[in-house]
Amino acid sequence: MVNVYLFIELLRAANPTEIVDTLKGVELANCKFANVVVLSEQKIVAQLNCNSYDNASQAILEKISPVEGIVQTNIVAAVRPVHR
């Protein structure tokens, strides 16, 4: 399991609420959004939980970044949780 924290920047003309709804509906193999929140008119933050780094890369590059209205997707952190 890997948790990926994303900072997503939007086009000025994009509707952030619509983008969040679109992202929540995107079919992601071996990944799911734990949280997607509108930070401001042009910024969204999200936590994506995936089975592996490969699944995360594929989800971000092939499914999330191409969503219309998204200008840039930044990975803030990729964390492999440690259970003790």
mmCIF file of the C-alpha atoms, coordinates in Angstrom:
data_MODEL
# 
_entry.id   MODEL 
# 
loop_
_atom_site.group_PDB 
_atom_site.id 
_atom_site.type_symbol 
_atom_site.label_atom_id 
_atom_site.label_alt_id 
_atom_site.label_comp_id 
_atom_site.label_asym_id 
_atom_site.label_entity_id 
_atom_site.label_seq_id 
_atom_site.pdbx_PDB_ins_code 
_atom_site.Cartn_x 
_atom_site.Cartn_y 
_atom_site.Cartn_z 
_atom_site.occupancy 
_atom_site.B_iso_or_equiv 
_atom_site.pdbx_formal_charge 
_atom_site.auth_seq_id 
_atom_site.auth_comp_id 
_atom_site.auth_asym_id 
_atom_site.auth_atom_id 
_atom_site.pdbx_PDB_model_num 
ATOM 1  C CA . MET A 1 1  ? 0.000   0.000  0.000   1.00 0.00 ? 1  MET A CA 1 
ATOM 2  C CA . VAL A 1 2  ? 1.174   3.493  -0.804  1.00 0.00 ? 2  VAL A CA 1 
ATOM 3  C CA . ASN A 1 3  ? -0.504  6.807  0.019   1.00 0.00 ? 3  ASN A CA 1 
ATOM 4  C CA . VAL A 1 4  ? 0.083   9.579  -2.501  1.00 0.00 ? 4  VAL A CA 1 
ATOM 5  C CA . TYR A 1 5  ? -0.732  13.178 -1.632  1.00 0.00 ? 5  TYR A CA 1 
ATOM 6  C CA . LEU A 1 6  ? -1.547  15.374 -4.636  1.00 0.00 ? 6  LEU A CA 1 
ATOM 7  C CA . PHE A 1 7  ? -1.720  19.121 -5.162  1.00 0.00 ? 7  PHE A CA 1 
ATOM 8  C CA . ILE A 1 8  ? -3.783  19.711 -8.312  1.00 0.00 ? 8  ILE A CA 1 
ATOM 9  C CA . GLU A 1 9  ? -3.863  23.071 -10.094 1.00 0.00 ? 9  GLU A CA 1 
ATOM 10 C CA . LEU A 1 10 ? -6.826  24.023 -12.277 1.00 0.00 ? 10 LEU A CA 1 
ATOM 11 C CA . LEU A 1 11 ? -7.489  26.276 -15.241 1.00 0.00 ? 11 LEU A CA 1 
ATOM 12 C CA . ARG A 1 12 ? -8.890  29.637 -14.211 1.00 0.00 ? 12 ARG A CA 1 
ATOM 13 C CA . ALA A 1 13 ? -12.142 28.881 -16.076 1.00 0.00 ? 13 ALA A CA 1 
ATOM 14 C CA . ALA A 1 14 ? -12.564 25.424 -14.499 1.00 0.00 ? 14 ALA A CA 1 
ATOM 15 C CA . ASN A 1 15 ? -15.192 24.725 -11.869 1.00 0.00 ? 15 ASN A CA 1 
ATOM 16 C CA . PRO A 1 16 ? -13.388 23.111 -8.904  1.00 0.00 ? 16 PRO A CA 1 
ATOM 17 C CA . THR A 1 17 ? -16.515 21.355 -7.611  1.00 0.00 ? 17 THR A CA 1 
ATOM 18 C CA . GLU A 1 18 ? -17.119 19.737 -11.007 1.00 0.00 ? 18 GLU A CA 1 
ATOM 19 C CA . ILE A 1 19 ? -13.477 18.619 -11.202 1.00 0.00 ? 19 ILE A CA 1 
ATOM 20 C CA . VAL A 1 20 ? -13.739 17.004 -7.739  1.00 0.00 ? 20 VAL A CA 1 
ATOM 21 C CA . ASP A 1 21 ? -16.894 15.162 -8.819  1.00 0.00 ? 21 ASP A CA 1 
ATOM 22 C CA . THR A 1 22 ? -15.162 14.041 -12.031 1.00 0.00 ? 22 THR A CA 1 
ATOM 23 C CA . LEU A 1 23 ? -12.103 12.811 -10.120 1.00 0.00 ? 23 LEU A CA 1 
ATOM 24 C CA . LYS A 1 24 ? -14.241 10.840 -7.667  1.00 0.00 ? 24 LYS A CA 1 
ATOM 25 C CA . GLY A 1 25 ? -15.901 9.119  -10.630 1.00 0.00 ? 25 GLY A CA 1 
ATOM 26 C CA . VAL A 1 26 ? -12.699 8.183  -12.482 1.00 0.00 ? 26 VAL A CA 1 
ATOM 27 C CA . GLU A 1 27 ? -12.137 4.416  -12.700 1.00 0.00 ? 27 GLU A CA 1 
ATOM 28 C CA . LEU A 1 28 ? -8.753  3.730  -11.068 1.00 0.00 ? 28 LEU A CA 1 
ATOM 29 C CA . ALA A 1 29 ? -7.383  0.182  -11.094 1.00 0.00 ? 29 ALA A CA 1 
ATOM 30 C CA . ASN A 1 30 ? -5.899  -0.758 -7.703  1.00 0.00 ? 30 ASN A CA 1 
ATOM 31 C CA . CYS A 1 31 ? -6.253  2.824  -6.417  1.00 0.00 ? 31 CYS A CA 1 
ATOM 32 C CA . LYS A 1 32 ? -8.935  4.877  -4.727  1.00 0.00 ? 32 LYS A CA 1 
ATOM 33 C CA . PHE A 1 33 ? -9.261  8.420  -3.493  1.00 0.00 ? 33 PHE A CA 1 
ATOM 34 C CA . ALA A 1 34 ? -9.295  8.604  0.301   1.00 0.00 ? 34 ALA A CA 1 
ATOM 35 C CA . ASN A 1 35 ? -10.081 12.313 0.118   1.00 0.00 ? 35 ASN A CA 1 
ATOM 36 C CA . VAL A 1 36 ? -10.457 15.055 -2.502  1.00 0.00 ? 36 VAL A CA 1 
ATOM 37 C CA . VAL A 1 37 ? -10.948 18.629 -1.258  1.00 0.00 ? 37 VAL A CA 1 
ATOM 38 C CA . VAL A 1 38 ? -11.240 22.037 -2.937  1.00 0.00 ? 38 VAL A CA 1 
ATOM 39 C CA . LEU A 1 39 ? -8.523  24.230 -1.441  1.00 0.00 ? 39 LEU A CA 1 
ATOM 40 C CA . SER A 1 40 ? -9.319  27.343 -3.500  1.00 0.00 ? 40 SER A CA 1 
ATOM 41 C CA . GLU A 1 41 ? -10.822 28.343 -6.860  1.00 0.00 ? 41 GLU A CA 1 
ATOM 42 C CA . GLN A 1 42 ? -7.785  26.950 -8.693  1.00 0.00 ? 42 GLN A CA 1 
ATOM 43 C CA . LYS A 1 43 ? -6.411  24.309 -6.329  1.00 0.00 ? 43 LYS A CA 1 
ATOM 44 C CA . ILE A 1 44 ? -7.464  20.859 -5.142  1.00 0.00 ? 44 ILE A CA 1 
ATOM 45 C CA . VAL A 1 45 ? -5.706  18.586 -2.673  1.00 0.00 ? 45 VAL A CA 1 
ATOM 46 C CA . ALA A 1 46 ? -6.205  14.825 -2.690  1.00 0.00 ? 46 ALA A CA 1 
ATOM 47 C CA . GLN A 1 47 ? -5.030  11.626 -1.053  1.00 0.00 ? 47 GLN A CA 1 
ATOM 48 C CA . LEU A 1 48 ? -4.796  8.648  -3.385  1.00 0.00 ? 48 LEU A CA 1 
ATOM 49 C CA . ASN A 1 49 ? -4.329  5.177  -1.874  1.00 0.00 ? 49 ASN A CA 1 
ATOM 50 C CA . CYS A 1 50 ? -2.834  2.556  -4.208  1.00 0.00 ? 50 CYS A CA 1 
ATOM 51 C CA . ASN A 1 51 ? -1.578  -1.008 -3.980  1.00 0.00 ? 51 ASN A CA 1 
ATOM 52 C CA . SER A 1 52 ? 1.839   -0.084 -5.416  1.00 0.00 ? 52 SER A CA 1 
ATOM 53 C CA . TYR A 1 53 ? 3.922   2.778  -6.756  1.00 0.00 ? 53 TYR A CA 1 
ATOM 54 C CA . ASP A 1 54 ? 3.333   1.466  -10.291 1.00 0.00 ? 54 ASP A CA 1 
ATOM 55 C CA . ASN A 1 55 ? -0.442  1.648  -9.798  1.00 0.00 ? 55 ASN A CA 1 
ATOM 56 C CA . ALA A 1 56 ? -0.091  5.177  -8.435  1.00 0.00 ? 56 ALA A CA 1 
ATOM 57 C CA . SER A 1 57 ? 2.041   6.329  -11.380 1.00 0.00 ? 57 SER A CA 1 
ATOM 58 C CA . GLN A 1 58 ? -0.395  4.856  -13.873 1.00 0.00 ? 58 GLN A CA 1 
ATOM 59 C CA . ALA A 1 59 ? -3.415  6.434  -12.143 1.00 0.00 ? 59 ALA A CA 1 
ATOM 60 C CA . ILE A 1 60 ? -1.807  9.879  -11.971 1.00 0.00 ? 60 ILE A CA 1 
ATOM 61 C CA . LEU A 1 61 ? -0.339  9.949  -15.481 1.00 0.00 ? 61 LEU A CA 1 
ATOM 62 C CA . GLU A 1 62 ? -3.114  8.181  -17.392 1.00 0.00 ? 62 GLU A CA 1 
ATOM 63 C CA . LYS A 1 63 ? -6.326  8.929  -15.482 1.00 0.00 ? 63 LYS A CA 1 
ATOM 64 C CA . ILE A 1 64 ? -5.983  12.016 -13.268 1.00 0.00 ? 64 ILE A CA 1 
ATOM 65 C CA . SER A 1 65 ? -3.711  14.436 -15.166 1.00 0.00 ? 65 SER A CA 1 
ATOM 66 C CA . PRO A 1 66 ? -5.704  14.200 -18.439 1.00 0.00 ? 66 PRO A CA 1 
ATOM 67 C CA . VAL A 1 67 ? -8.980  15.305 -16.761 1.00 0.00 ? 67 VAL A CA 1 
ATOM 68 C CA . GLU A 1 68 ? -10.182 18.422 -18.556 1.00 0.00 ? 68 GLU A CA 1 
ATOM 69 C CA . GLY A 1 69 ? -9.597  21.542 -16.465 1.00 0.00 ? 69 GLY A CA 1 
ATOM 70 C CA . ILE A 1 70 ? -6.478  20.230 -14.725 1.00 0.00 ? 70 ILE A CA 1 
ATOM 71 C CA . VAL A 1 71 ? -3.333  22.166 -15.609 1.00 0.00 ? 71 VAL A CA 1 
ATOM 72 C CA . GLN A 1 72 ? -0.807  20.499 -13.340 1.00 0.00 ? 72 GLN A CA 1 
ATOM 73 C CA . THR A 1 73 ? -0.713  17.603 -10.892 1.00 0.00 ? 73 THR A CA 1 
ATOM 74 C CA . ASN A 1 74 ? 2.018   17.747 -8.258  1.00 0.00 ? 74 ASN A CA 1 
ATOM 75 C CA . ILE A 1 75 ? 2.955   14.841 -6.029  1.00 0.00 ? 75 ILE A CA 1 
ATOM 76 C CA . VAL A 1 76 ? 3.599   16.309 -2.604  1.00 0.00 ? 76 VAL A CA 1 
ATOM 77 C CA . ALA A 1 77 ? 4.473   13.007 -0.930  1.00 0.00 ? 77 ALA A CA 1 
ATOM 78 C CA . ALA A 1 78 ? 4.360   9.277  -1.537  1.00 0.00 ? 78 ALA A CA 1 
ATOM 79 C CA . VAL A 1 79 ? 4.246   7.348  1.720   1.00 0.00 ? 79 VAL A CA 1 
ATOM 80 C CA . ARG A 1 80 ? 4.355   3.633  2.402   1.00 0.00 ? 80 ARG A CA 1 
ATOM 81 C CA . PRO A 1 81 ? 2.580   3.297  5.781   1.00 0.00 ? 81 PRO A CA 1 
ATOM 82 C CA . VAL A 1 82 ? 4.399   1.310  8.434   1.00 0.00 ? 82 VAL A CA 1 
ATOM 83 C CA . HIS A 1 83 ? 2.262   -0.803 10.745  1.00 0.00 ? 83 HIS A CA 1 
ATOM 84 C CA . ARG A 1 84 ? 3.839   -1.715 14.066  1.00 0.00 ? 84 ARG A CA 1 
# 
